[in-house]
């Protein structure tokens, strides 16, 4: 999986567990596609400081996923729902997953 897609996926699940600054750095880099230098200039920080922060954020997102495994659980539930023939039951399960 491409790095950007992988971390965006992790952020979708665990981004709220990051503090506001970490969310801001992540969004600048992954959502707004700003370079490390551009982020550093915007925030009046060094490029190295931004790089270190992004590495810590990526590690934190991976840590959360390794512990909570929400993405894998959702995939398993979706796979399971695809095997259900009862439409009402299937729709109900999918609505729970998408909360």
PyMOL commands that set and color helices and strands:
alter all, ss='L'
color gray80, all
select helices_A, chain A and resi 3-17+20-31+36-43+47-68+70-82+87-97
alter helices_A, ss='H'
color red, helices_A
deselect
rebuild
show_as cartoon
